[in-house]
Amino acid sequence: MIFKRTILSKMLSNGLKADVALVKEDDIFQAALYVGGRHIPGPALPQALDPPKGDITHWMGNRPSVGLSQVEAEKILREVTLENSVIQHRKLGY
């Protein structure tokens, strides 16, 4: 996993800082969650909560998981999609 940049940072209710980073793995970009500087395994993109809990509509990470708002999830998805579209564009030789 190659770290490119931090997409989003937020303070959790337990006082720890959560960062969602843009990382490259196996020639594709994805999001990775870090809590307190430690990588938390889990889905490579925000997952929808069903049903949402107030402003929290998405989550990332497994033990702990971090809740995300719709705006935060969209920002993460937009950044990952943009980076992958650049890779695809370069592969096609445009």
CNS distance restraints for C-alpha pairs under 8 A (distance, minus, plus):
assign (resid   1 and name CA) (resid  23 and name CA) 6.21 0.50 0.50
assign (resid   1 and name CA) (resid  24 and name CA) 5.66 0.50 0.50
assign (resid   1 and name CA) (resid  25 and name CA) 4.86 0.50 0.50
assign (resid   2 and name CA) (resid  23 and name CA) 5.31 0.50 0.50
assign (resid   2 and name CA) (resid  24 and name CA) 5.01 0.50 0.50
assign (resid   2 and name CA) (resid  25 and name CA) 6.50 0.50 0.50
assign (resid   3 and name CA) (resid  21 and name CA) 7.03 0.50 0.50
assign (resid   3 and name CA) (resid  22 and name CA) 6.35 0.50 0.50
assign (resid   3 and name CA) (resid  23 and name CA) 4.49 0.50 0.50
assign (resid   3 and name CA) (resid  24 and name CA) 6.57 0.50 0.50
assign (resid   4 and name CA) (resid  21 and name CA) 7.31 0.50 0.50
assign (resid   4 and name CA) (resid  22 and name CA) 5.54 0.50 0.50
assign (resid   4 and name CA) (resid  23 and name CA) 5.42 0.50 0.50
assign (resid   4 and name CA) (resid  24 and name CA) 7.22 0.50 0.50
assign (resid   5 and name CA) (resid  21 and name CA) 5.68 0.50 0.50
assign (resid   5 and name CA) (resid  22 and name CA) 5.43 0.50 0.50
assign (resid   5 and name CA) (resid  23 and name CA) 7.35 0.50 0.50
assign (resid   6 and name CA) (resid  19 and name CA) 6.65 0.50 0.50
assign (resid   6 and name CA) (resid  20 and name CA) 5.96 0.50 0.50
assign (resid   6 and name CA) (resid  21 and name CA) 4.15 0.50 0.50
assign (resid   6 and name CA) (resid  22 and name CA) 6.05 0.50 0.50
assign (resid   7 and name CA) (resid  19 and name CA) 7.50 0.50 0.50
assign (resid   7 and name CA) (resid  20 and name CA) 5.62 0.50 0.50
assign (resid   7 and name CA) (resid  21 and name CA) 5.23 0.50 0.50
assign (resid   7 and name CA) (resid  22 and name CA) 6.27 0.50 0.50
assign (resid   7 and name CA) (resid  75 and name CA) 7.82 0.50 0.50
assign (resid   7 and name CA) (resid  76 and name CA) 6.55 0.50 0.50
assign (resid   7 and name CA) (resid  79 and name CA) 7.46 0.50 0.50
assign (resid   8 and name CA) (resid  19 and name CA) 5.67 0.50 0.50
assign (resid   8 and name CA) (resid  20 and name CA) 5.14 0.50 0.50
assign (resid   8 and name CA) (resid  21 and name CA) 6.99 0.50 0.50
assign (resid   8 and name CA) (resid  72 and name CA) 7.56 0.50 0.50
assign (resid   8 and name CA) (resid  76 and name CA) 7.56 0.50 0.50
assign (resid   9 and name CA) (resid  17 and name CA) 6.99 0.50 0.50
assign (resid   9 and name CA) (resid  18 and name CA) 5.64 0.50 0.50
assign (resid   9 and name CA) (resid  19 and name CA) 4.39 0.50 0.50
assign (resid   9 and name CA) (resid  20 and name CA) 6.41 0.50 0.50
assign (resid  10 and name CA) (resid  17 and name CA) 5.83 0.50 0.50
assign (resid  10 and name CA) (resid  18 and name CA) 5.33 0.50 0.50
assign (resid  10 and name CA) (resid  19 and name CA) 6.57 0.50 0.50
assign (resid  11 and name CA) (resid  15 and name CA) 6.19 0.50 0.50
assign (resid  11 and name CA) (resid  16 and name CA) 5.92 0.50 0.50
assign (resid  11 and name CA) (resid  17 and name CA) 4.57 0.50 0.50
assign (resid  11 and name CA) (resid  18 and name CA) 6.09 0.50 0.50
assign (resid  12 and name CA) (resid  16 and name CA) 5.44 0.50 0.50
assign (resid  12 and name CA) (resid  17 and name CA) 6.04 0.50 0.50
assign (resid  12 and name CA) (resid  18 and name CA) 6.71 0.50 0.50
assign (resid  16 and name CA) (resid  35 and name CA) 6.60 0.50 0.50
assign (resid  16 and name CA) (resid  36 and name CA) 5.48 0.50 0.50
assign (resid  17 and name CA) (resid  35 and name CA) 5.80 0.50 0.50
assign (resid  17 and name CA) (resid  36 and name CA) 5.36 0.50 0.50
assign (resid  17 and name CA) (resid  37 and name CA) 7.81 0.50 0.50
assign (resid  18 and name CA) (resid  33 and name CA) 7.10 0.50 0.50
assign (resid  18 and name CA) (resid  34 and name CA) 5.65 0.50 0.50
assign (resid  18 and name CA) (resid  35 and name CA) 4.40 0.50 0.50
assign (resid  18 and name CA) (resid  36 and name CA) 6.39 0.50 0.50
assign (resid  18 and name CA) (resid  37 and name CA) 7.83 0.50 0.50
assign (resid  18 and name CA) (resid  66 and name CA) 7.82 0.50 0.50
assign (resid  19 and name CA) (resid  33 and name CA) 5.91 0.50 0.50
assign (resid  19 and name CA) (resid  34 and name CA) 5.11 0.50 0.50
assign (resid  19 and name CA) (resid  35 and name CA) 6.39 0.50 0.50
assign (resid  19 and name CA) (resid  37 and name CA) 7.93 0.50 0.50
assign (resid  20 and name CA) (resid  31 and name CA) 6.31 0.50 0.50
assign (resid  20 and name CA) (resid  32 and name CA) 5.56 0.50 0.50
assign (resid  20 and name CA) (resid  33 and name CA) 4.65 0.50 0.50
assign (resid  20 and name CA) (resid  34 and name CA) 6.28 0.50 0.50
assign (resid  20 and name CA) (resid  76 and name CA) 7.84 0.50 0.50
assign (resid  21 and name CA) (resid  31 and name CA) 5.51 0.50 0.50
assign (resid  21 and name CA) (resid  32 and name CA) 5.21 0.50 0.50
assign (resid  21 and name CA) (resid  33 and name CA) 6.45 0.50 0.50
assign (resid  21 and name CA) (resid  34 and name CA) 7.65 0.50 0.50
assign (resid  22 and name CA) (resid  29 and name CA) 6.64 0.50 0.50
assign (resid  22 and name CA) (resid  30 and name CA) 5.90 0.50 0.50
assign (resid  22 and name CA) (resid  31 and name CA) 4.87 0.50 0.50
assign (resid  22 and name CA) (resid  32 and name CA) 6.50 0.50 0.50
assign (resid  22 and name CA) (resid  79 and name CA) 7.70 0.50 0.50
assign (resid  22 and name CA) (resid  80 and name CA) 6.81 0.50 0.50
assign (resid  23 and name CA) (resid  29 and name CA) 5.53 0.50 0.50
assign (resid  23 and name CA) (resid  30 and name CA) 5.55 0.50 0.50
assign (resid  23 and name CA) (resid  31 and name CA) 5.97 0.50 0.50
assign (resid  23 and name CA) (resid  32 and name CA) 6.54 0.50 0.50
assign (resid  24 and name CA) (resid  28 and name CA) 5.48 0.50 0.50
assign (resid  24 and name CA) (resid  29 and name CA) 4.34 0.50 0.50
assign (resid  24 and name CA) (resid  30 and name CA) 6.31 0.50 0.50
assign (resid  25 and name CA) (resid  29 and name CA) 6.31 0.50 0.50
assign (resid  25 and name CA) (resid  30 and name CA) 7.44 0.50 0.50
assign (resid  28 and name CA) (resid  84 and name CA) 6.25 0.50 0.50
assign (resid  28 and name CA) (resid  87 and name CA) 7.82 0.50 0.50
assign (resid  29 and name CA) (resid  80 and name CA) 5.95 0.50 0.50
assign (resid  29 and name CA) (resid  83 and name CA) 6.49 0.50 0.50
assign (resid  29 and name CA) (resid  84 and name CA) 5.89 0.50 0.50
assign (resid  30 and name CA) (resid  44 and name CA) 5.48 0.50 0.50
assign (resid  30 and name CA) (resid  45 and name CA) 6.63 0.50 0.50
assign (resid  30 and name CA) (resid  80 and name CA) 5.67 0.50 0.50
assign (resid  31 and name CA) (resid  44 and name CA) 5.16 0.50 0.50
assign (resid  31 and name CA) (resid  45 and name CA) 5.65 0.50 0.50
assign (resid  31 and name CA) (resid  76 and name CA) 7.13 0.50 0.50
assign (resid  31 and name CA) (resid  80 and name CA) 6.82 0.50 0.50
assign (resid  32 and name CA) (resid  39 and name CA) 7.30 0.50 0.50
assign (resid  32 and name CA) (resid  40 and name CA) 7.57 0.50 0.50
assign (resid  32 and name CA) (resid  41 and name CA) 7.73 0.50 0.50
assign (resid  32 and name CA) (resid  44 and name CA) 6.15 0.50 0.50
assign (resid  32 and name CA) (resid  45 and name CA) 7.84 0.50 0.50
assign (resid  33 and name CA) (resid  39 and name CA) 5.94 0.50 0.50
assign (resid  33 and name CA) (resid  40 and name CA) 5.54 0.50 0.50
assign (resid  33 and name CA) (resid  41 and name CA) 7.29 0.50 0.50
assign (resid  33 and name CA) (resid  42 and name CA) 7.90 0.50 0.50
assign (resid  33 and name CA) (resid  60 and name CA) 6.93 0.50 0.50
assign (resid  33 and name CA) (resid  61 and name CA) 6.34 0.50 0.50
assign (resid  34 and name CA) (resid  38 and name CA) 5.10 0.50 0.50
assign (resid  34 and name CA) (resid  39 and name CA) 4.35 0.50 0.50
assign (resid  34 and name CA) (resid  40 and name CA) 5.57 0.50 0.50
assign (resid  35 and name CA) (resid  39 and name CA) 6.58 0.50 0.50
assign (resid  35 and name CA) (resid  40 and name CA) 6.78 0.50 0.50
assign (resid  40 and name CA) (resid  61 and name CA) 5.68 0.50 0.50
assign (resid  40 and name CA) (resid  62 and name CA) 6.64 0.50 0.50
assign (resid  40 and name CA) (resid  63 and name CA) 7.48 0.50 0.50
assign (resid  40 and name CA) (resid  64 and name CA) 7.38 0.50 0.50
assign (resid  41 and name CA) (resid  61 and name CA) 5.71 0.50 0.50
assign (resid  41 and name CA) (resid  62 and name CA) 6.00 0.50 0.50
assign (resid  42 and name CA) (resid  60 and name CA) 6.44 0.50 0.50
assign (resid  42 and name CA) (resid  61 and name CA) 4.33 0.50 0.50
assign (resid  42 and name CA) (resid  62 and name CA) 5.16 0.50 0.50
assign (resid  43 and name CA) (resid  47 and name CA) 7.34 0.50 0.50
assign (resid  43 and name CA) (resid  60 and name CA) 6.22 0.50 0.50
assign (resid  43 and name CA) (resid  61 and name CA) 6.41 0.50 0.50
assign (resid  44 and name CA) (resid  60 and name CA) 7.93 0.50 0.50
assign (resid  45 and name CA) (resid  60 and name CA) 7.07 0.50 0.50
assign (resid  45 and name CA) (resid  76 and name CA) 7.56 0.50 0.50
assign (resid  45 and name CA) (resid  77 and name CA) 6.88 0.50 0.50
assign (resid  46 and name CA) (resid  58 and name CA) 5.84 0.50 0.50
assign (resid  46 and name CA) (resid  59 and name CA) 5.50 0.50 0.50
assign (resid  46 and name CA) (resid  60 and name CA) 5.27 0.50 0.50
assign (resid  46 and name CA) (resid  68 and name CA) 7.86 0.50 0.50
assign (resid  46 and name CA) (resid  73 and name CA) 5.88 0.50 0.50
assign (resid  46 and name CA) (resid  76 and name CA) 7.56 0.50 0.50
assign (resid  46 and name CA) (resid  77 and name CA) 7.49 0.50 0.50
assign (resid  47 and name CA) (resid  58 and name CA) 5.18 0.50 0.50
assign (resid  47 and name CA) (resid  59 and name CA) 5.33 0.50 0.50
assign (resid  47 and name CA) (resid  60 and name CA) 6.41 0.50 0.50
assign (resid  48 and name CA) (resid  52 and name CA) 7.79 0.50 0.50
assign (resid  48 and name CA) (resid  57 and name CA) 5.92 0.50 0.50
assign (resid  48 and name CA) (resid  58 and name CA) 4.30 0.50 0.50
assign (resid  48 and name CA) (resid  59 and name CA) 6.55 0.50 0.50
assign (resid  49 and name CA) (resid  53 and name CA) 7.66 0.50 0.50
assign (resid  49 and name CA) (resid  56 and name CA) 7.71 0.50 0.50
assign (resid  49 and name CA) (resid  57 and name CA) 5.26 0.50 0.50
assign (resid  49 and name CA) (resid  58 and name CA) 4.97 0.50 0.50
assign (resid  49 and name CA) (resid  59 and name CA) 6.66 0.50 0.50
assign (resid  50 and name CA) (resid  57 and name CA) 7.85 0.50 0.50
assign (resid  51 and name CA) (resid  57 and name CA) 7.81 0.50 0.50
assign (resid  52 and name CA) (resid  56 and name CA) 5.85 0.50 0.50
assign (resid  52 and name CA) (resid  57 and name CA) 4.64 0.50 0.50
assign (resid  52 and name CA) (resid  58 and name CA) 7.42 0.50 0.50
assign (resid  53 and name CA) (resid  57 and name CA) 6.52 0.50 0.50
assign (resid  55 and name CA) (resid  69 and name CA) 5.60 0.50 0.50
assign (resid  55 and name CA) (resid  70 and name CA) 7.53 0.50 0.50
assign (resid  56 and name CA) (resid  67 and name CA) 5.67 0.50 0.50
assign (resid  56 and name CA) (resid  68 and name CA) 5.27 0.50 0.50
assign (resid  56 and name CA) (resid  69 and name CA) 4.61 0.50 0.50
assign (resid  56 and name CA) (resid  70 and name CA) 7.12 0.50 0.50
assign (resid  57 and name CA) (resid  67 and name CA) 7.30 0.50 0.50
assign (resid  57 and name CA) (resid  68 and name CA) 6.14 0.50 0.50
assign (resid  57 and name CA) (resid  69 and name CA) 5.31 0.50 0.50
assign (resid  57 and name CA) (resid  70 and name CA) 5.66 0.50 0.50
assign (resid  58 and name CA) (resid  67 and name CA) 5.84 0.50 0.50
assign (resid  58 and name CA) (resid  68 and name CA) 4.94 0.50 0.50
assign (resid  58 and name CA) (resid  69 and name CA) 6.28 0.50 0.50
assign (resid  58 and name CA) (resid  70 and name CA) 6.85 0.50 0.50
assign (resid  58 and name CA) (resid  73 and name CA) 6.53 0.50 0.50
assign (resid  59 and name CA) (resid  65 and name CA) 6.43 0.50 0.50
assign (resid  59 and name CA) (resid  66 and name CA) 5.43 0.50 0.50
assign (resid  59 and name CA) (resid  67 and name CA) 4.46 0.50 0.50
assign (resid  59 and name CA) (resid  68 and name CA) 5.47 0.50 0.50
assign (resid  60 and name CA) (resid  65 and name CA) 5.51 0.50 0.50
assign (resid  60 and name CA) (resid  66 and name CA) 5.44 0.50 0.50
assign (resid  60 and name CA) (resid  67 and name CA) 6.82 0.50 0.50
assign (resid  60 and name CA) (resid  68 and name CA) 7.72 0.50 0.50
assign (resid  61 and name CA) (resid  65 and name CA) 4.29 0.50 0.50
assign (resid  61 and name CA) (resid  66 and name CA) 6.27 0.50 0.50
assign (resid  68 and name CA) (resid  72 and name CA) 5.83 0.50 0.50
assign (resid  68 and name CA) (resid  73 and name CA) 6.09 0.50 0.50
assign (resid  69 and name CA) (resid  73 and name CA) 6.16 0.50 0.50
assign (resid  70 and name CA) (resid  74 and name CA) 6.07 0.50 0.50
assign (resid  71 and name CA) (resid  75 and name CA) 6.20 0.50 0.50
assign (resid  72 and name CA) (resid  76 and name CA) 6.36 0.50 0.50
assign (resid  73 and name CA) (resid  77 and name CA) 6.18 0.50 0.50
assign (resid  74 and name CA) (resid  78 and name CA) 5.92 0.50 0.50
assign (resid  75 and name CA) (resid  79 and name CA) 6.21 0.50 0.50
assign (resid  76 and name CA) (resid  80 and name CA) 6.27 0.50 0.50
assign (resid  77 and name CA) (resid  81 and name CA) 5.99 0.50 0.50
assign (resid  78 and name CA) (resid  82 and name CA) 6.02 0.50 0.50
assign (resid  79 and name CA) (resid  83 and name CA) 6.32 0.50 0.50
assign (resid  80 and name CA) (resid  84 and name CA) 6.24 0.50 0.50
assign (resid  81 and name CA) (resid  85 and name CA) 6.06 0.50 0.50
assign (resid  82 and name CA) (resid  86 and name CA) 6.41 0.50 0.50
assign (resid  83 and name CA) (resid  87 and name CA) 6.54 0.50 0.50
assign (resid  84 and name CA) (resid  88 and name CA) 6.21 0.50 0.50
assign (resid  85 and name CA) (resid  89 and name CA) 6.01 0.50 0.50
assign (resid  86 and name CA) (resid  90 and name CA) 6.26 0.50 0.50
assign (resid  87 and name CA) (resid  91 and name CA) 6.23 0.50 0.50
assign (resid  88 and name CA) (resid  92 and name CA) 6.31 0.50 0.50
assign (resid  89 and name CA) (resid  93 and name CA) 6.51 0.50 0.50
assign (resid  89 and name CA) (resid  94 and name CA) 5.96 0.50 0.50
assign (resid  90 and name CA) (resid  94 and name CA) 6.13 0.50 0.50
